[in-house]
Structures are given as structure tokens and as C-alpha cells.
Amino acid sequence: MTNRSAATVTITCFLLLVCLTLPVAAQNTLLSSSLPGAFGVRYLPDRAVVTYNVEDPGERVRARNFRLRVRLPEEVRWGYLDRELIEERRIRWDEEAGQVVLSVPFGSHRVHLGWIGEPTLPPDAMSIPVFADGARARDLTARFDLESMTATGEVPVGPGLTNVLIELNEDIAAEDISFSAGEESVRTWVPTNGGLRSDERIMVGTDPNCTLQVRSYGLTESPVDRVVFDDLQEPLMYIEVDDFEITDDMVMIPAEDFTDFAGTEPRVEPGLHHPTVTGSSLGSFIGDGTWFEWTFEVPEDGLYDLYMRVSCGDTNAWRVIWINDEIPEGFELVEFPGTGGWGYGEDEWWDLRLTGGEDQPGPLQLSAGENTIRMLGVLVKHMNMDVIVLAPRDE
């Protein structure tokens, strides 16, 4: 297998010809035509690619074709009109001018003119399978040009955290492959047996739109055998708590009393959302990378369960949570529910438990004195917050 991803130099020119046939003496140009139209020419390592749009002149010209002259660095060996080989009788090489002379039809077309090797074109659209949880989830639709392949499609996976594995059919350098799922992208690849694996897990939302791009010149087939979402970690799930009561031994943190934030400007509007515990709330906590941090005091060392009171008019929202500058296991991605609204009525505020329940992490070990909670908004969705509560656990 050979690596065909070496950088290439291309020259692109776009011409608008508004005159008729140029005299031969004036044809020491990249491109000329016997009829006016819009033209573009791009020079690649083995060919020139010409695009043109020439209207049918109708009765003014009886011929069905017009003449096109294109300058090439070497004598032309083959040509395509769109995806059909051009007949030899329609191609002539003008040695003195260093130009190929073609007879081509009116309309909008693309012409490949090659001076090296055998005639080749990029493939038509192909399908690349995507696997998740050991099963084929869906295919990406791959489209090709001479310098790359781009495959796109929505994949029914997520939300969660996952490694991405690209299984290759040929040797492609890691820097020539990119992959994104929704807003998240693989930053670094690690070589594996037969492919590449993301160095870190990426976060995927529900049914993300995925894009795979491979930069490689002269592809005649897909260099990728398949894409695998490997070891998908589902988000930590909330437990809704009915009739939750905040008692004196609990640590209550009003959401609007954040001590630091970065990102989208917060909205704190007392009385806008109700009923709330303190008469105010933190509105429009956006999942766009905005984060908030709260500093709070714990009366004594011990184990504490984490509760939050939230409202969400979207279907779901997701957050990453740090406790004292570390992400506890399971808090790499936390799912919050759609509550049916943005907190304008009692039923739109839900009390949620995040630790100590079935299939949840254990309680948080906190030391007496100052502690911090930070929440990062991810995967786009909004959420409003009323209070954060830490309830001591009897050991």
C-alpha cells in the first residue's frame, strides 16, 4: 500500500470569454473558445480540469459543438467530458501553441485533460458503514473529488462519550483524516492495527450528523473500510425525586449565586420563573461551552449526595460537572430531562438526584470548609436552574 496524501500544488483560473474566436497568434493563453461563455481551468499534477457554461446559440450557429483550446504542460494523452471518455477524433494537439484543441457540446460541462498515466476519474458516490455496539448502525454517503473524499450522514447513536476507530483500506497519514460528530471533532489520532483510533473520547449528542474527510490525491475507491464508535459510555442519568424537602442540615446553593462563569452572558431575573426556592433563578444556562462555578462551605467532612432543581423546555440537556476541579467518575456527561417548560409553573421545575441512586455514582466525599462545583454546558441545549443541594449521608 502506498501513501498518496502528499501535498499537491494546483492553479485555478476563472475566465469569462465575451469575444468570438481568437486568432492563433493570440492563443498563447491558458484557455480560449470559439464562443463566449463562462470558463474555469484548474491544473493538477496529472491533468487540467476545465469547467464551462456556454449557451446554445441556436440558429445563429449550425454546428452542435464549439471549439475549446486549453494550454497544457505536456501533450494530452486522454480526456473526459463529464464522466465519458472523449473520442480521439474530437481531440487535437497543437504542438506549436502547446494547446489541446477540443470539439465539445454546448451547455454546462466538466472536462478532464490528462498528460500522465491512464484515464481515471474519482468514483461515484459510495457508502461507508458505521458500527456502534458491535452492530451496523447506518452508512455515511461518500463523495469524491480528485484530492479528497468527504462522507456525511446522520448516525443513530448517542448521547454519550466514545472513541472513534477508522479502519483503512490503504495507508493514509493521520493528519490527512478528520472526523466530526455534531459539534465535536477528533483532535488527535493514534495508529492501530489496520487503522486509526481517536486519542481521546469525543462527546456525541443524539443521532449526530457526522463528517469524515480524507485528503488524498487520485482516489479510485474509498480508503476507509468502516467507522466504529467504540466503547460508547452513556451519560449519567438523573432520578426524579417527588416531594423533595430541603432541611437545615443540607447545604443549599442558589443557582444565581455563582461565583465565576465564562461564555454566554447569564440571565438572572428575580420573579421571572416561579415557584423557585429563593424567588430567583439562573436562566438561559446554554449548552454552548458556557460554564458556571459555585463556591460553598461544607460544615464538616463527610459524604454528600448531590441534588439539583432544574427546568428545561428542550427534550434534554447535558452538562459536565467538576467537584473541586476534578470530574468524578460518571460526571463526564450528565443528562438532565426536558421538564415540559422553562419554569413558569410548578410542574416545570423538577427535583433531581445525581448520586447515590441505582446505577448512579456514590455520594461525594467533601472536606469541611470551602468547596466548588462547576458545570459546563455541552451539546447545545438550554437549561434553567433554581438551586443546588448537598445532602449529608450517614455513613
N, C-alpha and C positions, 0 to 999 in steps of 0.2 A: 504494500500500500504506500502511496506517496502523498505527501502533504502539498496540496495545491493552493494553499492560502497565502502565498507570497503577495506582497503589495503590488499593485499594478498602477501604471500611470495612464490616465485617459484624458483625451482632449475632446471637448464638446463645443460645437458651434451651432448656432441657430440663425438661419438665413431667411429673409423674406424677399423673394425674387419678383419684381414687378415689371421686368423687361422680357422681351422675347429672346430668341436665340442669340447667344453671344458669338462674335467671330472667333475663329480658332486662336488667333493671336492673343485674344483677351482671356483665353480659357486656362491660364496659369493660376487657377483658383482652386479652393477646396471642393466647390460644388457649383455647377451651373445647370440650367434647364432650358428646354426649348419652349416652355410655357410658364407663366407666372404661377406662384403658389407659396406656401409656407414650407420650409425645409429645415431639418436639423441633421447634423452629422456628428457622430461620436467615434473616436479612434481608440481601439482596444488592442491588446498585444497581438492578436492574430486576425483582426478584422476591423472594418468600419461598419457602423450601424447607422443607416440613414432612415429618417422618418420624413414623410412628406404628406401634404394635403393639396391636391391640385383638382380644381373643379373641372368637370366635363364641359368643354367649350361648345358642345352641341354642333349645330350646323356650320359654325364658323370654321371648324377643323374636321375633315372627314375621317382622319385616322382615329383608331381606338386607343392608341398609345401615344406617349410623348417621349422625347429623348432626355436622358439624365446623364450627366458627366460627373464623376467623383474622383478626386485625386487620391492615390494610394501610394504607400512607400515601396511596394513591390507589385509585380504583375498579379492580377487577380487569378485565383485558381478555382473559385466556386462562388455561388451566390444563392441566396434565398429571397423570395418575395413572400413576406409573411412567413408561413411555415412550408411553402412549396419551393423545391429546387427550381432555379431559373434555368431555362433551356439555353444551351450553349449558343444557339443562333441569335439569342437576344443580348448576348454579352460580347463586347469587342474591347480589346486593349489598345489604347493609343500610346505607343511606346514613346513617341517624341514628347507628348504632354504629360506622361506618367499618370494617365487617367483611364478609368474604365468607363465605357460608353454603353448605356443600357437603353432598351426599349421597354417601358413599364406602363401599366394602365393608370387611368385617372382615378381619383378618389384618395382615401387616406390609407396609407400602407407603411410597412416597415421592411427595409431591405438590409440583409447581411451580405457583406462582400469580404471574402476571406482570401488571404495570400499565404497562409500556412496550414499544413495538415489537411485532414479530410473534413468535408462539410459536417458541421454539428450545430445543433440548437439546444437551448435549455429545454428540459422536459415540460410537458403539460402539467397541470395541477396533479398532485399526488396526495395520498393520505398517510399520516404518521400516527400510529396507535399510541394512546396514553393509558398507562396502567396505574391503578390505585388499589391497595388492599389485595394485591395478587390477581386482580381481575381487570379485564379491558374496560376502561370507563367510557372512552369516546376517542374519536380521531381528530387530529388537527389537519386542516387543509393547507398543504404546502404549495407555494407558488415560487417560480424561479425567474431570475434574470441571469445574465452572463456572469455576474460577480457575487451572487448570493442566493440563498433560499430563505424565505420567510413563511413560517407556518403559524396559523392562528386558529382559535376556536375556543368555545366555552366548554369547560370540563366540569362534570358533576362531582366535585369533591369539596371538602371543607365544610365549615371553617376549621382551621387548625394550624399546626406547625408541622412542616415536613421538609425532608431532604429531597432534592431533585436529582435524579440519575438520568443521564443522556447516554444511551447505548448507541455506539457508532458503527457504521459500515466501512469507514475508512479513516485514515489518520488525519484528524483536524486539530489544530492547535487550540488550547483552551481560550486564548484571547480572541479567537475568531468565532466564539459561540456565546450568545446571550439568550437569557430566558427570563421572562417575567410572568407573574400570575397576578392579575389585577394591578394594584399599585406597588407590589413588592417584586424585587429583582434579585437574581443570584449575583453576588458580588465577586466571588472567587470560586474557581473550580479546582478539584483535586483529581488527578488521574486515577482511574481504577482499571481493572482488567476489562478491556473492551469498551471503555467509555470514560465519562467524567461524572463526578459527583459534587454537589454543592458543598462547600466547606462548612457552611452553617445552614441551619434550618431557616426557611422563609415562612412568613405568615400568609396564609391564603384565606380569603373570605369564602362565602357560599357561592359555588359554581363560578369560579373566577374565569375571566377572559384571559387566555394565555397566548403569549407570543414567543416563538422560538426563531432565532435568526442565526444563520450560518454564513459566514463570509468566506467564500472560496471560488476561485475563478474556474470557469469551464465545467461546471457540474453537468453530468449527463444522467444522474439519478440522485435520489435522496442519500446524503451522507449519514443520516440518522435512522437507525433501525426502530427505536421506540423511545418514549419518555416515560419515566416511572416516578410517581410520587411515593417515596419510601418512608415507612415508619411514621405515618400520619398521627400526630398527637392531637386529640380532640381538646377543645377548651374546657377549663374548669366550669362546671355548671353550678348555678345558684340553686338554693332551696327557698321557696317562698314560705314565710312564717306568718301565720294568721294571729291576730291579736297580740302582736309583739309589744311588750311593755318595757320602757326604759326605766331602770331602777337606779337608786342612788349610788350603788356600788359599781356601776358601769361608767366607762369613760365615753362621753358624748362629744363629738366634734361637729359643729355646724359646718356644712359644706362651704358656705360663703366666707368662712373664716380661714381661707387658705393663706399660707404664709409665703408662697412663691408660686410662680407659674411662668410658662413660656408658650407662645403660639397665639392663637386667635384670642382677641380681647374678650374677657368673660363678661357675662351679664348677671348682675346681682340686683334684683328689683323687689324690694320688700312688698308683700301683698299681692304680687302678680300671680303666683302659684299658691294654691291652698287646697286642703289644710296642710300646713307644714308645722314641724315641731317648734321652730323658733320664729315663725312668721315671715321667713325669707328663705331663699334657696339659691343654688348656683345654676343658672340657666345656660343653655346652649354650650354644654361641655362637648366639644366637637371631636370626632374621631379622625382628625387630620394631622396627628402628631402633636396636638396641644397637650400639655401636661400641667397638673396642679399638685402642689405639695402642702401637706398639713403638718405642723409641729404640735405635739401634745404631750402632756405629762401623765405618766403612769404612777399610781401611788406606791406600788410595791412590785418586787419581782414576781413573775408567775406566768401562767398560761392564760391566754385571752382568745376568745372566739370573735371573729370579725363579722359584723352585720352592716348593711347599708340600706338606706331608704331612697329609692330612685323612681323616676318616671321616664317613660320612653314612648314616643309616638311612632317610632320606626318598628320594624319587625323584630330587630335585635340590636344590641350594641356590644362592642368588645373593648376591653381595656387590658393593659399590662400594669401590674401592681408591684411596687417596691415597698419593703418594710425595712427601714433603717439602711437604705442604699443597697439592699440586696433583694433579688427576686426569689421569694420562697418557691420551693418545688410546687408546680401546679399553677402558679400565678403568672407564668409566661404568657398566658392568654386566658382571660376570664370572660365568660359570656353573661350578659345581662338581658333580661327579657323585654320584649315590647309589652308595655303595660296598658295599652289602649288609649294613650293620650299623654300630654305634656305636663300633667299635674295640676289641671284646673278643677279637678274634682277628687273626692276621697278615693274612689275606686281606681284612679290613675296613679296613685302612689303605692308602691309595693315595698314591703319589708323583706329583705333577702339575707340569707345566711350563706357565708362563703367558706367557713371552716367548720370542722367537727362533725359534719353530717355524713350520711352514707355516700361513699365514693368521693369524698372531699378530703383535702389535706387536714391534718390535725391542727389543734389550736396553735396560736403564735406564742413563742417564748419571748417575753418582753422584760426588760430591766426597769427598775424603778427610776424615775426621772424623765428626761426629755427623750422622745422618740419621734420618728417621722413616718408618714405614709405618702407615697407619690403614685399618681395614676396617670398613665399615658393613653390618650385616645387613639385608637387604630381602626383600620378597615372602614373609615368614612362616617360611620353612623353617629348620630347625636344622642345625648342623654342628659337629663336634669337630675340634680342631686339635692337631697334635703339634709340628711345627717349621716355621719359615720359613727358606729358604736362598737366599742371593745368591751366584751362581757367577760369578767374573770371566771375561770374554770376551777372548780375544786379538784385538786389532784388526788 
